[in-house]
Amino acid sequence: MFRFSGLVLREERGFSALCPELDVATTGATVEEARKMLLEAATLHLEGSIEDGLPYSRPVPHEDDPADGDT
């Protein structure tokens, strides 16, 4: 099982969602829609990368890692 961060940010119109480890982002009119779209984008990214034998994630500097808890 993969585990990645999902950040949802309020924008002027709607919400943006970002997965920093995968460098994947999307938008939605609501928080729920942005999360759903991010999950779909991340899934497609992972499937395509694995299928093509490409790296699927990018390194995240320690100070920028939201999973660290110190940021």
PDB file of N, CA, C and O in Angstrom:
ATOM      1  N   MET A   1       0.843  -1.168   0.000  1.00  0.00           N
ATOM      2  CA  MET A   1       0.000   0.000   0.000  1.00  0.00           C
ATOM      3  C   MET A   1       0.897   1.241   0.000  1.00  0.00           C
ATOM      4  O   MET A   1       1.904   1.293   0.705  1.00  0.00           O
ATOM      5  N   PHE A   2       0.515   2.233  -0.797  1.00  0.00           N
ATOM      6  CA  PHE A   2       1.218   3.508  -0.833  1.00  0.00           C
ATOM      7  C   PHE A   2       0.556   4.473   0.140  1.00  0.00           C
ATOM      8  O   PHE A   2      -0.649   4.407   0.382  1.00  0.00           O
ATOM      9  N   ARG A   3       1.359   5.362   0.688  1.00  0.00           N
ATOM     10  CA  ARG A   3       0.832   6.385   1.592  1.00  0.00           C
ATOM     11  C   ARG A   3       1.507   7.707   1.240  1.00  0.00           C
ATOM     12  O   ARG A   3       2.732   7.824   1.295  1.00  0.00           O
ATOM     13  N   PHE A   4       0.695   8.705   0.877  1.00  0.00           N
ATOM     14  CA  PHE A   4       1.208  10.007   0.464  1.00  0.00           C
ATOM     15  C   PHE A   4       0.408  11.113   1.139  1.00  0.00           C
ATOM     16  O   PHE A   4      -0.700  10.890   1.628  1.00  0.00           O
ATOM     17  N   SER A   5       0.989  12.307   1.156  1.00  0.00           N
ATOM     18  CA  SER A   5       0.323  13.480   1.723  1.00  0.00           C
ATOM     19  C   SER A   5      -0.649  14.068   0.707  1.00  0.00           C
ATOM     20  O   SER A   5      -0.396  14.041  -0.497  1.00  0.00           O
ATOM     21  N   GLY A   6      -1.736  14.586   1.195  1.00  0.00           N
ATOM     22  CA  GLY A   6      -2.687  15.325   0.376  1.00  0.00           C
ATOM     23  C   GLY A   6      -2.994  16.639   1.063  1.00  0.00           C
ATOM     24  O   GLY A   6      -3.523  16.655   2.174  1.00  0.00           O
ATOM     25  N   LEU A   7      -2.667  17.737   0.410  1.00  0.00           N
ATOM     26  CA  LEU A   7      -2.903  19.067   0.972  1.00  0.00           C
ATOM     27  C   LEU A   7      -4.025  19.732   0.196  1.00  0.00           C
ATOM     28  O   LEU A   7      -4.008  19.739  -1.035  1.00  0.00           O
ATOM     29  N   VAL A   8      -5.003  20.293   0.903  1.00  0.00           N
ATOM     30  CA  VAL A   8      -6.102  21.012   0.266  1.00  0.00           C
ATOM     31  C   VAL A   8      -6.026  22.460   0.718  1.00  0.00           C
ATOM     32  O   VAL A   8      -5.992  22.758   1.912  1.00  0.00           O
ATOM     33  N   LEU A   9      -6.000  23.351  -0.263  1.00  0.00           N
ATOM     34  CA  LEU A   9      -5.854  24.778   0.012  1.00  0.00           C
ATOM     35  C   LEU A   9      -7.060  25.539  -0.516  1.00  0.00           C
ATOM     36  O   LEU A   9      -7.538  25.280  -1.621  1.00  0.00           O
ATOM     37  N   ARG A  10      -7.544  26.480   0.286  1.00  0.00           N
ATOM     38  CA  ARG A  10      -8.650  27.324  -0.164  1.00  0.00           C
ATOM     39  C   ARG A  10      -8.087  28.352  -1.146  1.00  0.00           C
ATOM     40  O   ARG A  10      -7.085  29.012  -0.871  1.00  0.00           O
ATOM     41  N   GLU A  11      -8.745  28.472  -2.281  1.00  0.00           N
ATOM     42  CA  GLU A  11      -8.368  29.446  -3.307  1.00  0.00           C
ATOM     43  C   GLU A  11      -9.460  30.501  -3.402  1.00  0.00           C
ATOM     44  O   GLU A  11     -10.494  30.397  -2.743  1.00  0.00           O
ATOM     45  N   GLU A  12      -9.229  31.507  -4.218  1.00  0.00           N
ATOM     46  CA  GLU A  12     -10.232  32.552  -4.399  1.00  0.00           C
ATOM     47  C   GLU A  12     -11.554  31.954  -4.881  1.00  0.00           C
ATOM     48  O   GLU A  12     -12.634  32.359  -4.449  1.00  0.00           O
ATOM     49  N   ARG A  13     -11.439  30.985  -5.783  1.00  0.00           N
ATOM     50  CA  ARG A  13     -12.626  30.276  -6.294  1.00  0.00           C
ATOM     51  C   ARG A  13     -12.386  28.782  -6.139  1.00  0.00           C
ATOM     52  O   ARG A  13     -11.689  28.186  -6.960  1.00  0.00           O
ATOM     53  N   GLY A  14     -12.935  28.178  -5.127  1.00  0.00           N
ATOM     54  CA  GLY A  14     -12.808  26.745  -4.932  1.00  0.00           C
ATOM     55  C   GLY A  14     -11.588  26.353  -4.124  1.00  0.00           C
ATOM     56  O   GLY A  14     -11.134  27.098  -3.256  1.00  0.00           O
ATOM     57  N   PHE A  15     -11.061  25.166  -4.422  1.00  0.00           N
ATOM     58  CA  PHE A  15      -9.968  24.591  -3.648  1.00  0.00           C
ATOM     59  C   PHE A  15      -8.947  23.952  -4.575  1.00  0.00           C
ATOM     60  O   PHE A  15      -9.296  23.425  -5.631  1.00  0.00           O
ATOM     61  N   SER A  16      -7.689  24.003  -4.171  1.00  0.00           N
ATOM     62  CA  SER A  16      -6.614  23.293  -4.856  1.00  0.00           C
ATOM     63  C   SER A  16      -6.184  22.148  -3.966  1.00  0.00           C
ATOM     64  O   SER A  16      -6.213  22.257  -2.740  1.00  0.00           O
ATOM     65  N   ALA A  17      -5.787  21.054  -4.582  1.00  0.00           N
ATOM     66  CA  ALA A  17      -5.294  19.897  -3.837  1.00  0.00           C
ATOM     67  C   ALA A  17      -3.951  19.496  -4.439  1.00  0.00           C
ATOM     68  O   ALA A  17      -3.775  19.505  -5.657  1.00  0.00           O
ATOM     69  N   LEU A  18      -3.002  19.144  -3.562  1.00  0.00           N
ATOM     70  CA  LEU A  18      -1.642  18.857  -3.985  1.00  0.00           C
ATOM     71  C   LEU A  18      -1.100  17.642  -3.250  1.00  0.00           C
ATOM     72  O   LEU A  18      -1.323  17.480  -2.050  1.00  0.00           O
ATOM     73  N   CYS A  19      -0.397  16.800  -3.969  1.00  0.00           N
ATOM     74  CA  CYS A  19       0.367  15.706  -3.371  1.00  0.00           C
ATOM     75  C   CYS A  19       1.833  16.008  -3.661  1.00  0.00           C
ATOM     76  O   CYS A  19       2.304  15.760  -4.771  1.00  0.00           O
ATOM     77  N   PRO A  20       2.569  16.545  -2.670  1.00  0.00           N
ATOM     78  CA  PRO A  20       3.945  16.982  -2.930  1.00  0.00           C
ATOM     79  C   PRO A  20       4.892  15.844  -3.293  1.00  0.00           C
ATOM     80  O   PRO A  20       5.817  16.049  -4.079  1.00  0.00           O
ATOM     81  N   GLU A  21       4.689  14.666  -2.750  1.00  0.00           N
ATOM     82  CA  GLU A  21       5.590  13.549  -3.059  1.00  0.00           C
ATOM     83  C   GLU A  21       5.496  13.113  -4.513  1.00  0.00           C
ATOM     84  O   GLU A  21       6.484  12.664  -5.095  1.00  0.00           O
ATOM     85  N   LEU A  22       4.313  13.243  -5.100  1.00  0.00           N
ATOM     86  CA  LEU A  22       4.116  12.834  -6.487  1.00  0.00           C
ATOM     87  C   LEU A  22       4.188  14.006  -7.452  1.00  0.00           C
ATOM     88  O   LEU A  22       4.254  13.806  -8.665  1.00  0.00           O
ATOM     89  N   ASP A  23       4.176  15.219  -6.930  1.00  0.00           N
ATOM     90  CA  ASP A  23       4.147  16.432  -7.740  1.00  0.00           C
ATOM     91  C   ASP A  23       2.901  16.439  -8.630  1.00  0.00           C
ATOM     92  O   ASP A  23       2.966  16.722  -9.827  1.00  0.00           O
ATOM     93  N   VAL A  24       1.756  16.116  -7.999  1.00  0.00           N
ATOM     94  CA  VAL A  24       0.462  16.055  -8.677  1.00  0.00           C
ATOM     95  C   VAL A  24      -0.460  17.057  -7.992  1.00  0.00           C
ATOM     96  O   VAL A  24      -0.499  17.144  -6.764  1.00  0.00           O
ATOM     97  N   ALA A  25      -1.204  17.816  -8.806  1.00  0.00           N
ATOM     98  CA  ALA A  25      -2.129  18.806  -8.249  1.00  0.00           C
ATOM     99  C   ALA A  25      -3.404  18.833  -9.080  1.00  0.00           C
ATOM    100  O   ALA A  25      -3.415  18.440 -10.247  1.00  0.00           O
ATOM    101  N   THR A  26      -4.477  19.306  -8.452  1.00  0.00           N
ATOM    102  CA  THR A  26      -5.770  19.431  -9.133  1.00  0.00           C
ATOM    103  C   THR A  26      -6.606  20.472  -8.395  1.00  0.00           C
ATOM    104  O   THR A  26      -6.143  21.070  -7.424  1.00  0.00           O
ATOM    105  N   THR A  27      -7.818  20.683  -8.849  1.00  0.00           N
ATOM    106  CA  THR A  27      -8.716  21.645  -8.205  1.00  0.00           C
ATOM    107  C   THR A  27     -10.105  21.040  -8.070  1.00  0.00           C
ATOM    108  O   THR A  27     -10.414  20.011  -8.670  1.00  0.00           O
ATOM    109  N   GLY A  28     -10.935  21.699  -7.270  1.00  0.00           N
ATOM    110  CA  GLY A  28     -12.324  21.301  -7.114  1.00  0.00           C
ATOM    111  C   GLY A  28     -13.132  22.446  -6.531  1.00  0.00           C
ATOM    112  O   GLY A  28     -12.581  23.350  -5.902  1.00  0.00           O
ATOM    113  N   ALA A  29     -14.423  22.406  -6.740  1.00  0.00           N
ATOM    114  CA  ALA A  29     -15.308  23.449  -6.219  1.00  0.00           C
ATOM    115  C   ALA A  29     -15.480  23.339  -4.711  1.00  0.00           C
ATOM    116  O   ALA A  29     -15.728  24.341  -4.040  1.00  0.00           O
ATOM    117  N   THR A  30     -15.349  22.117  -4.169  1.00  0.00           N
ATOM    118  CA  THR A  30     -15.475  21.884  -2.740  1.00  0.00           C
ATOM    119  C   THR A  30     -14.239  21.113  -2.258  1.00  0.00           C
ATOM    120  O   THR A  30     -13.462  20.607  -3.067  1.00  0.00           O
ATOM    121  N   VAL A  31     -14.068  21.031  -0.945  1.00  0.00           N
ATOM    122  CA  VAL A  31     -12.970  20.242  -0.384  1.00  0.00           C
ATOM    123  C   VAL A  31     -13.110  18.791  -0.823  1.00  0.00           C
ATOM    124  O   VAL A  31     -12.130  18.170  -1.235  1.00  0.00           O
ATOM    125  N   GLU A  32     -14.306  18.253  -0.740  1.00  0.00           N
ATOM    126  CA  GLU A  32     -14.540  16.859  -1.106  1.00  0.00           C
ATOM    127  C   GLU A  32     -14.199  16.605  -2.573  1.00  0.00           C
ATOM    128  O   GLU A  32     -13.578  15.594  -2.904  1.00  0.00           O
ATOM    129  N   GLU A  33     -14.605  17.520  -3.446  1.00  0.00           N
ATOM    130  CA  GLU A  33     -14.315  17.360  -4.871  1.00  0.00           C
ATOM    131  C   GLU A  33     -12.814  17.446  -5.136  1.00  0.00           C
ATOM    132  O   GLU A  33     -12.282  16.667  -5.926  1.00  0.00           O
ATOM    133  N   ALA A  34     -12.133  18.377  -4.490  1.00  0.00           N
ATOM    134  CA  ALA A  34     -10.688  18.510  -4.665  1.00  0.00           C
ATOM    135  C   ALA A  34      -9.973  17.246  -4.191  1.00  0.00           C
ATOM    136  O   ALA A  34      -9.042  16.787  -4.853  1.00  0.00           O
ATOM    137  N   ARG A  35     -10.387  16.678  -3.063  1.00  0.00           N
ATOM    138  CA  ARG A  35      -9.790  15.428  -2.558  1.00  0.00           C
ATOM    139  C   ARG A  35     -10.039  14.277  -3.518  1.00  0.00           C
ATOM    140  O   ARG A  35      -9.134  13.495  -3.808  1.00  0.00           O
ATOM    141  N   LYS A  36     -11.265  14.174  -4.011  1.00  0.00           N
ATOM    142  CA  LYS A  36     -11.608  13.110  -4.944  1.00  0.00           C
ATOM    143  C   LYS A  36     -10.779  13.228  -6.222  1.00  0.00           C
ATOM    144  O   LYS A  36     -10.263  12.230  -6.724  1.00  0.00           O
ATOM    145  N   MET A  37     -10.655  14.436  -6.739  1.00  0.00           N
ATOM    146  CA  MET A  37      -9.885  14.654  -7.961  1.00  0.00           C
ATOM    147  C   MET A  37      -8.395  14.370  -7.735  1.00  0.00           C
ATOM    148  O   MET A  37      -7.723  13.854  -8.628  1.00  0.00           O
ATOM    149  N   LEU A  38      -7.878  14.704  -6.550  1.00  0.00           N
ATOM    150  CA  LEU A  38      -6.474  14.425  -6.248  1.00  0.00           C
ATOM    151  C   LEU A  38      -6.232  12.920  -6.171  1.00  0.00           C
ATOM    152  O   LEU A  38      -5.221  12.430  -6.674  1.00  0.00           O
ATOM    153  N   LEU A  39      -7.137  12.195  -5.553  1.00  0.00           N
ATOM    154  CA  LEU A  39      -6.998  10.743  -5.484  1.00  0.00           C
ATOM    155  C   LEU A  39      -6.988  10.137  -6.885  1.00  0.00           C
ATOM    156  O   LEU A  39      -6.184   9.254  -7.182  1.00  0.00           O
ATOM    157  N   GLU A  40      -7.882  10.614  -7.736  1.00  0.00           N
ATOM    158  CA  GLU A  40      -7.931  10.112  -9.109  1.00  0.00           C
ATOM    159  C   GLU A  40      -6.639  10.463  -9.863  1.00  0.00           C
ATOM    160  O   GLU A  40      -6.082   9.612 -10.556  1.00  0.00           O
ATOM    161  N   ALA A  41      -6.167  11.694  -9.734  1.00  0.00           N
ATOM    162  CA  ALA A  41      -4.936  12.110 -10.421  1.00  0.00           C
ATOM    163  C   ALA A  41      -3.725  11.331  -9.918  1.00  0.00           C
ATOM    164  O   ALA A  41      -2.877  10.921 -10.710  1.00  0.00           O
ATOM    165  N   ALA A  42      -3.643  11.126  -8.608  1.00  0.00           N
ATOM    166  CA  ALA A  42      -2.527  10.377  -8.033  1.00  0.00           C
ATOM    167  C   ALA A  42      -2.561   8.921  -8.488  1.00  0.00           C
ATOM    168  O   ALA A  42      -1.517   8.346  -8.796  1.00  0.00           O
ATOM    169  N   THR A  43      -3.738   8.323  -8.532  1.00  0.00           N
ATOM    170  CA  THR A  43      -3.879   6.940  -8.985  1.00  0.00           C
ATOM    171  C   THR A  43      -3.430   6.790 -10.432  1.00  0.00           C
ATOM    172  O   THR A  43      -2.684   5.868 -10.762  1.00  0.00           O
ATOM    173  N   LEU A  44      -3.882   7.690 -11.289  1.00  0.00           N
ATOM    174  CA  LEU A  44      -3.482   7.648 -12.698  1.00  0.00           C
ATOM    175  C   LEU A  44      -1.979   7.854 -12.853  1.00  0.00           C
ATOM    176  O   LEU A  44      -1.334   7.185 -13.661  1.00  0.00           O
ATOM    177  N   HIS A  45      -1.431   8.772 -12.084  1.00  0.00           N
ATOM    178  CA  HIS A  45       0.013   9.029 -12.125  1.00  0.00           C
ATOM    179  C   HIS A  45       0.794   7.775 -11.721  1.00  0.00           C
ATOM    180  O   HIS A  45       1.738   7.380 -12.405  1.00  0.00           O
ATOM    181  N   LEU A  46       0.402   7.161 -10.624  1.00  0.00           N
ATOM    182  CA  LEU A  46       1.083   5.952 -10.148  1.00  0.00           C
ATOM    183  C   LEU A  46       0.956   4.801 -11.147  1.00  0.00           C
ATOM    184  O   LEU A  46       1.942   4.133 -11.457  1.00  0.00           O
ATOM    185  N   GLU A  47      -0.245   4.574 -11.643  1.00  0.00           N
ATOM    186  CA  GLU A  47      -0.451   3.488 -12.603  1.00  0.00           C
ATOM    187  C   GLU A  47       0.414   3.673 -13.844  1.00  0.00           C
ATOM    188  O   GLU A  47       1.062   2.732 -14.304  1.00  0.00           O
ATOM    189  N   GLY A  48       0.423   4.891 -14.384  1.00  0.00           N
ATOM    190  CA  GLY A  48       1.207   5.168 -15.578  1.00  0.00           C
ATOM    191  C   GLY A  48       2.694   5.050 -15.339  1.00  0.00           C
ATOM    192  O   GLY A  48       3.412   4.488 -16.165  1.00  0.00           O
ATOM    193  N   SER A  49       3.171   5.575 -14.213  1.00  0.00           N
ATOM    194  CA  SER A  49       4.596   5.511 -13.901  1.00  0.00           C
ATOM    195  C   SER A  49       5.064   4.085 -13.707  1.00  0.00           C
ATOM    196  O   SER A  49       6.111   3.698 -14.224  1.00  0.00           O
ATOM    197  N   ILE A  50       4.302   3.305 -12.972  1.00  0.00           N
ATOM    198  CA  ILE A  50       4.679   1.912 -12.721  1.00  0.00           C
ATOM    199  C   ILE A  50       4.624   1.112 -14.023  1.00  0.00           C
ATOM    200  O   ILE A  50       5.517   0.313 -14.305  1.00  0.00           O
ATOM    201  N   GLU A  51       3.582   1.328 -14.807  1.00  0.00           N
ATOM    202  CA  GLU A  51       3.440   0.623 -16.081  1.00  0.00           C
ATOM    203  C   GLU A  51       4.605   0.927 -17.029  1.00  0.00           C
ATOM    204  O   GLU A  51       5.071   0.045 -17.750  1.00  0.00           O
ATOM    205  N   ASP A  52       5.070   2.178 -17.022  1.00  0.00           N
ATOM    206  CA  ASP A  52       6.155   2.595 -17.911  1.00  0.00           C
ATOM    207  C   ASP A  52       7.540   2.405 -17.296  1.00  0.00           C
ATOM    208  O   ASP A  52       8.549   2.703 -17.936  1.00  0.00           O
ATOM    209  N   GLY A  53       7.595   1.913 -16.063  1.00  0.00           N
ATOM    210  CA  GLY A  53       8.876   1.689 -15.398  1.00  0.00           C
ATOM    211  C   GLY A  53       9.595   2.973 -15.014  1.00  0.00           C
ATOM    212  O   GLY A  53      10.824   3.006 -14.952  1.00  0.00           O
ATOM    213  N   LEU A  54       8.839   4.022 -14.758  1.00  0.00           N
ATOM    214  CA  LEU A  54       9.406   5.320 -14.395  1.00  0.00           C
ATOM    215  C   LEU A  54       9.295   5.549 -12.895  1.00  0.00           C
ATOM    216  O   LEU A  54       8.441   4.949 -12.242  1.00  0.00           O
ATOM    217  N   PRO A  55      10.147   6.410 -12.334  1.00  0.00           N
ATOM    218  CA  PRO A  55       9.981   6.741 -10.912  1.00  0.00           C
ATOM    219  C   PRO A  55       8.653   7.461 -10.719  1.00  0.00           C
ATOM    220  O   PRO A  55       8.267   8.304 -11.527  1.00  0.00           O
ATOM    221  N   TYR A  56       7.970   7.120  -9.650  1.00  0.00           N
ATOM    222  CA  TYR A  56       6.646   7.707  -9.432  1.00  0.00           C
ATOM    223  C   TYR A  56       6.648   8.853  -8.442  1.00  0.00           C
ATOM    224  O   TYR A  56       5.710   9.651  -8.425  1.00  0.00           O
ATOM    225  N   SER A  57       7.680   8.956  -7.615  1.00  0.00           N
ATOM    226  CA  SER A  57       7.684  10.037  -6.624  1.00  0.00           C
ATOM    227  C   SER A  57       8.924  10.896  -6.785  1.00  0.00           C
ATOM    228  O   SER A  57       9.886  10.522  -7.456  1.00  0.00           O
ATOM    229  N   ARG A  58       8.874  12.033  -6.164  1.00  0.00           N
ATOM    230  CA  ARG A  58      10.037  12.919  -6.159  1.00  0.00           C
ATOM    231  C   ARG A  58      10.446  13.110  -4.712  1.00  0.00           C
ATOM    232  O   ARG A  58       9.603  13.085  -3.815  1.00  0.00           O
ATOM    233  N   PRO A  59      11.735  13.301  -4.482  1.00  0.00           N
ATOM    234  CA  PRO A  59      12.160  13.516  -3.090  1.00  0.00           C
ATOM    235  C   PRO A  59      11.624  14.842  -2.547  1.00  0.00           C
ATOM    236  O   PRO A  59      11.593  15.851  -3.250  1.00  0.00           O
ATOM    237  N   VAL A  60      11.215  14.816  -1.315  1.00  0.00           N
ATOM    238  CA  VAL A  60      10.728  16.023  -0.644  1.00  0.00           C
ATOM    239  C   VAL A  60      11.734  16.378   0.446  1.00  0.00           C
ATOM    240  O   VAL A  60      12.007  15.557   1.322  1.00  0.00           O
ATOM    241  N   PRO A  61      12.293  17.597   0.406  1.00  0.00           N
ATOM    242  CA  PRO A  61      13.233  17.980   1.467  1.00  0.00           C
ATOM    243  C   PRO A  61      12.595  17.843   2.848  1.00  0.00           C
ATOM    244  O   PRO A  61      11.405  18.109   3.018  1.00  0.00           O
ATOM    245  N   HIS A  62      13.379  17.435   3.814  1.00  0.00           N
ATOM    246  CA  HIS A  62      12.891  17.211   5.174  1.00  0.00           C
ATOM    247  C   HIS A  62      12.080  18.401   5.694  1.00  0.00           C
ATOM    248  O   HIS A  62      11.020  18.218   6.291  1.00  0.00           O
ATOM    249  N   GLU A  63      12.576  19.608   5.468  1.00  0.00           N
ATOM    250  CA  GLU A  63      11.892  20.792   6.005  1.00  0.00           C
ATOM    251  C   GLU A  63      10.551  21.066   5.320  1.00  0.00           C
ATOM    252  O   GLU A  63       9.733  21.813   5.857  1.00  0.00           O
ATOM    253  N   ASP A  64      10.309  20.479   4.150  1.00  0.00           N
ATOM    254  CA  ASP A  64       9.047  20.678   3.436  1.00  0.00           C
ATOM    255  C   ASP A  64       8.097  19.483   3.548  1.00  0.00           C
ATOM    256  O   ASP A  64       7.008  19.499   2.975  1.00  0.00           O
ATOM    257  N   ASP A  65       8.502  18.467   4.270  1.00  0.00           N
ATOM    258  CA  ASP A  65       7.699  17.248   4.365  1.00  0.00           C
ATOM    259  C   ASP A  65       6.585  17.418   5.379  1.00  0.00           C
ATOM    260  O   ASP A  65       6.869  17.494   6.574  1.00  0.00           O
ATOM    261  N   PRO A  66       5.303  17.482   4.950  1.00  0.00           N
ATOM    262  CA  PRO A  66       4.205  17.672   5.879  1.00  0.00           C
ATOM    263  C   PRO A  66       3.994  16.481   6.808  1.00  0.00           C
ATOM    264  O   PRO A  66       3.364  16.619   7.857  1.00  0.00           O
ATOM    265  N   ALA A  67       4.512  15.324   6.437  1.00  0.00           N
ATOM    266  CA  ALA A  67       4.370  14.135   7.292  1.00  0.00           C
ATOM    267  C   ALA A  67       5.316  14.181   8.482  1.00  0.00           C
ATOM    268  O   ALA A  67       5.147  13.423   9.437  1.00  0.00           O
ATOM    269  N   ASP A  68       6.308  15.060   8.436  1.00  0.00           N
ATOM    270  CA  ASP A  68       7.313  15.146   9.503  1.00  0.00           C
ATOM    271  C   ASP A  68       6.722  15.662  10.808  1.00  0.00           C
ATOM    272  O   ASP A  68       7.106  15.216  11.890  1.00  0.00           O
ATOM    273  N   GLY A  69       5.787  16.601  10.706  1.00  0.00           N
ATOM    274  CA  GLY A  69       5.159  17.138  11.921  1.00  0.00           C
ATOM    275  C   GLY A  69       5.904  18.315  12.531  1.00  0.00           C
ATOM    276  O   GLY A  69       5.370  18.997  13.405  1.00  0.00           O
ATOM    277  N   ASP A  70       7.129  18.562  12.083  1.00  0.00           N
ATOM    278  CA  ASP A  70       7.909  19.682  12.620  1.00  0.00           C
ATOM    279  C   ASP A  70       7.681  20.957  11.831  1.00  0.00           C
ATOM    280  O   ASP A  70       8.166  22.017  12.227  1.00  0.00           O
ATOM    281  N   THR A  71       6.945  20.882  10.708  1.00  0.00           N
ATOM    282  CA  THR A  71       6.761  22.056   9.860  1.00  0.00           C
ATOM    283  C   THR A  71       5.516  22.798  10.222  1.00  0.00           C
ATOM    284  O   THR A  71       5.204  23.818   9.607  1.00  0.00           O
TER     285      THR A  71
END
